[in-house]
């Protein structure tokens, strides 16, 4: 039985074809001799298995069964053979031993770089608006473009239109539109564009004030107050805020009543003035009266301006002095001169943010 026979493995292939053939032939002889000596049975399957194990590439070459001419076996996978066309032309190319012989066989002539550049320089010719300069030594081919041979005459008009007077006239006539105070008339035949100016849409409201001033009541009041000058026995009192100019007889002793204008300076939501009384002795005026004040926040400094019954040009805070006190709450303040606005200024710390009546009295000098 073959199971009891121990075979030596076939010799491994080397790079020496004749040695491999001799070794394989010897191994085959020994293989059969050993099989008969040991009484074993050698089958084609046994021998094929031994060959396939040791010579898989050579063994698998038997799978290529096409015997047609001009074919060449090659590996298409692991231990897998296939056939490719191998024509007489291809065999002739492979038979050549040098690259030069191969190129000659294929009919290919290689040019040097110099030869190639010379060929290109001879092939490229000058044309209208384009000239070429070939520098053989520097191996350069330079093109120069010139527009001297061209003008708009040679270029057909496309989407980009050429200039004509008519096109300009028509475009300007469309571009310039009528506006406030100006209208335009375009005469296409006469090629004219005529404007017409109208002031019907304008008034002094539309014209900014320049060196020539417009009329205002305030300007008239200020001008008259500056124009009139107090004289002997006559005094003037101009209240710019109230827009009043009071002309009074100047006497050493005078008295009267007036309702002051109040200005909420600091921390006041509202204030109300009542008729007050005053008395003048020479250049000293004493004023007393009542005002109602509604502070915004309690515990905060609060100020209100009080106009004078007789105008004075205060120069210092001490030119006016007095006091004021609230009714029903501990809230008192001091009255002093407001030299910036030429009025009395009542200043106090609000004891409450409720509206309270305050009675006051102050004396000031007419300056």
SVG drawing of the C-alpha trace seen along z (x, -y; Angstrom):
<svg xmlns="http://www.w3.org/2000/svg" viewBox="-51 -162 75 168">
<polyline fill="none" stroke="black" stroke-width="0.4" points="0.0,0.0 1.2,-3.5 0.5,-4.6 3.4,-2.4 5.9,-3.9 8.0,-6.9 9.0,-8.9 11.8,-11.5 10.5,-14.9 11.2,-16.0 14.3,-18.3 13.6,-22.0 14.0,-24.1 17.1,-26.2 18.1,-28.9 20.0,-26.2 17.6,-24.7 19.8,-21.8 20.6,-20.9 16.9,-21.0 16.1,-18.7 18.8,-16.2 17.7,-16.3 14.1,-15.8 14.9,-12.9 17.0,-11.2 14.3,-11.8 11.7,-10.2 13.9,-7.1 14.5,-6.8 10.8,-7.3 9.7,-4.4 12.6,-2.2 11.6,-2.8 8.0,-2.1 8.8,1.3 11.3,2.2 8.9,1.7 6.1,3.4 4.1,0.2 1.7,-0.9 2.6,-4.1 -0.3,-5.9 -0.4,-8.9 -2.3,-10.7 0.6,-10.0 3.2,-11.2 1.1,-14.3 0.6,-15.2 4.4,-15.0 5.1,-17.2 2.4,-19.7 3.6,-20.1 7.2,-20.8 6.8,-22.4 3.4,-24.2 4.4,-26.7 5.6,-24.1 2.7,-21.8 0.1,-24.5 1.6,-25.3 -0.3,-22.2 -3.5,-24.1 -2.7,-26.2 -4.2,-24.0 -4.3,-26.5 -1.6,-25.5 -2.2,-28.2 0.7,-30.0 2.0,-33.4 1.0,-32.9 3.0,-33.7 2.2,-32.3 2.2,-34.7 1.0,-34.7 -2.5,-36.1 -2.7,-35.2 -0.9,-33.1 0.2,-29.8 -2.2,-30.7 -1.2,-30.8 -2.8,-32.6 -1.9,-33.2 -1.2,-36.5 -0.8,-37.3 2.9,-37.3 3.1,-38.3 6.1,-38.1 6.5,-41.9 6.6,-41.7 9.1,-38.9 11.3,-40.9 11.2,-43.8 12.2,-41.6 15.0,-40.1 16.7,-43.5 19.5,-43.9 19.8,-47.7 17.4,-50.7 18.8,-52.2 18.1,-48.9 14.5,-48.9 13.9,-52.5 15.2,-51.8 13.0,-48.6 10.0,-50.8 10.9,-53.5 11.3,-56.2 13.9,-58.9 14.8,-60.8 15.6,-64.5 17.9,-66.4 16.6,-69.3 18.4,-71.7 16.9,-69.9 13.4,-70.0 13.7,-73.8 14.9,-74.5 12.0,-72.6 9.5,-74.5 11.1,-77.9 10.8,-77.1 7.2,-76.0 5.9,-79.0 5.6,-82.0 4.9,-85.7 1.4,-86.9 -0.5,-90.2 0.2,-91.9 2.5,-89.1 6.2,-88.6 8.5,-85.9 12.2,-86.1 14.2,-82.9 17.4,-83.1 19.2,-79.9 22.0,-80.4 19.7,-81.2 17.1,-78.6 14.2,-81.0 11.3,-81.9 9.8,-85.2 6.5,-86.5 5.8,-90.3 2.2,-91.6 1.6,-94.9 -1.7,-96.7 -0.3,-99.0 -1.9,-96.9 -5.3,-97.1 -8.0,-99.7 -11.7,-99.7 -12.2,-99.8 -11.3,-96.1 -13.4,-95.2 -17.1,-94.6 -19.4,-96.2 -20.9,-93.7 -22.5,-94.1 -20.0,-96.8 -21.2,-99.7 -19.0,-102.4 -19.3,-106.0 -21.7,-108.2 -23.0,-111.7 -26.5,-110.5 -26.0,-107.7 -24.6,-110.2 -27.4,-112.6 -30.1,-109.9 -28.4,-108.5 -28.0,-111.9 -31.6,-112.8 -32.7,-109.6 -30.2,-109.9 -31.2,-113.5 -34.6,-113.6 -37.0,-116.3 -36.7,-117.3 -38.1,-119.8 -37.9,-123.3 -36.3,-122.0 -37.6,-120.4 -35.9,-119.3 -36.9,-119.3 -35.0,-117.1 -35.2,-118.0 -33.8,-114.9 -33.8,-116.4 -32.0,-119.6 -29.8,-117.6 -30.6,-120.0 -31.4,-119.5 -33.0,-122.6 -33.7,-123.2 -36.5,-125.3 -36.2,-126.6 -39.3,-127.3 -39.4,-128.7 -43.1,-127.8 -42.2,-124.8 -39.9,-126.8 -40.3,-129.2 -38.1,-130.5 -38.8,-127.3 -36.7,-125.4 -33.7,-127.9 -31.2,-127.6 -30.5,-130.8 -27.3,-132.5 -25.9,-135.9 -29.4,-137.4 -31.4,-136.3 -35.1,-135.4 -37.6,-137.0 -38.4,-135.5 -40.3,-136.9 -37.3,-136.1 -35.0,-138.2 -37.4,-141.1 -37.7,-140.8 -33.9,-140.7 -33.5,-143.6 -36.1,-145.9 -34.7,-145.0 -31.3,-146.1 -32.6,-149.2 -34.5,-150.6 -32.3,-152.2 -33.5,-153.1 -33.5,-156.8 -34.1,-159.1 -37.1,-157.9 -37.6,-155.0 -36.4,-151.4 -36.5,-148.5 -36.9,-144.8 -36.6,-142.3 -37.6,-138.7 -36.1,-136.7 -37.7,-133.5 -41.2,-135.0 -40.7,-137.2 -41.7,-140.4 -40.2,-143.9 -41.4,-145.8 -41.0,-149.5 -41.4,-151.0 -41.1,-154.3 -38.0,-154.4 -38.6,-155.5 -36.8,-155.0 -39.8,-153.4 -42.0,-150.9 -44.1,-147.9 -46.3,-145.5 -47.2,-141.9 -46.0,-139.5 -46.2,-135.8 -42.6,-134.5 -41.6,-132.1 -40.2,-128.9 -37.5,-126.7 -37.1,-123.1 -33.4,-122.8 -32.7,-119.6 -34.9,-116.8 -38.3,-118.3 -41.2,-116.7 -43.4,-119.8 -43.6,-123.2 -46.4,-125.8 -46.0,-129.5 -48.5,-131.8 -48.8,-135.6 -46.1,-137.0 -45.4,-140.5 -42.3,-142.6 -41.1,-145.9 -38.3,-148.1 -36.3,-150.6 -33.6,-152.2 -31.7,-149.4 -32.8,-146.7 -35.8,-144.5 -37.5,-142.2 -39.8,-139.4 -42.0,-136.9 -44.6,-134.4 -45.6,-130.8 -44.7,-128.0 -45.6,-124.3 -42.9,-121.9 -43.1,-118.2 -39.6,-116.5 -38.7,-113.5 -36.8,-111.7 -36.6,-112.3 -33.3,-112.8 -31.7,-114.4 -30.5,-117.9 -33.3,-119.9 -33.1,-123.2 -35.7,-125.6 -35.1,-129.0 -37.3,-132.0 -37.5,-135.1 -37.2,-138.5 -39.9,-141.2 -37.3,-143.9 -34.4,-142.8 -30.9,-142.7 -27.5,-141.7 -26.2,-139.4 -22.4,-139.2 -22.0,-136.9 -24.0,-134.4 -24.3,-136.8 -26.2,-139.4 -29.4,-137.6 -30.2,-135.8 -33.2,-134.3 -34.8,-131.2 -37.8,-128.9 -39.7,-126.3 -42.3,-123.7 -45.6,-123.3 -46.3,-120.1 -42.8,-118.6 -39.3,-119.4 -38.0,-120.8 -36.1,-124.0 -33.7,-125.6 -31.6,-128.6 -32.1,-131.2 -29.1,-132.7 -28.3,-134.5 -28.1,-132.6 -25.5,-134.9 -25.7,-132.8 -29.4,-133.3 -30.0,-136.5 -32.6,-135.0 -33.0,-133.7 -32.2,-130.0 -33.9,-128.0 -31.8,-124.9 -32.8,-122.3 -32.8,-118.6 -36.2,-117.1 -37.7,-115.5 -40.3,-113.8 -41.2,-113.2 -44.7,-114.4 -45.9,-117.8 -45.4,-120.4 -46.2,-124.1 -43.1,-126.1 -43.2,-129.7 -40.2,-131.9 -38.7,-135.3 -35.5,-136.8 -33.8,-140.1 -31.5,-141.1 -29.8,-144.1 -30.6,-145.8 -27.3,-145.8"/>
</svg>
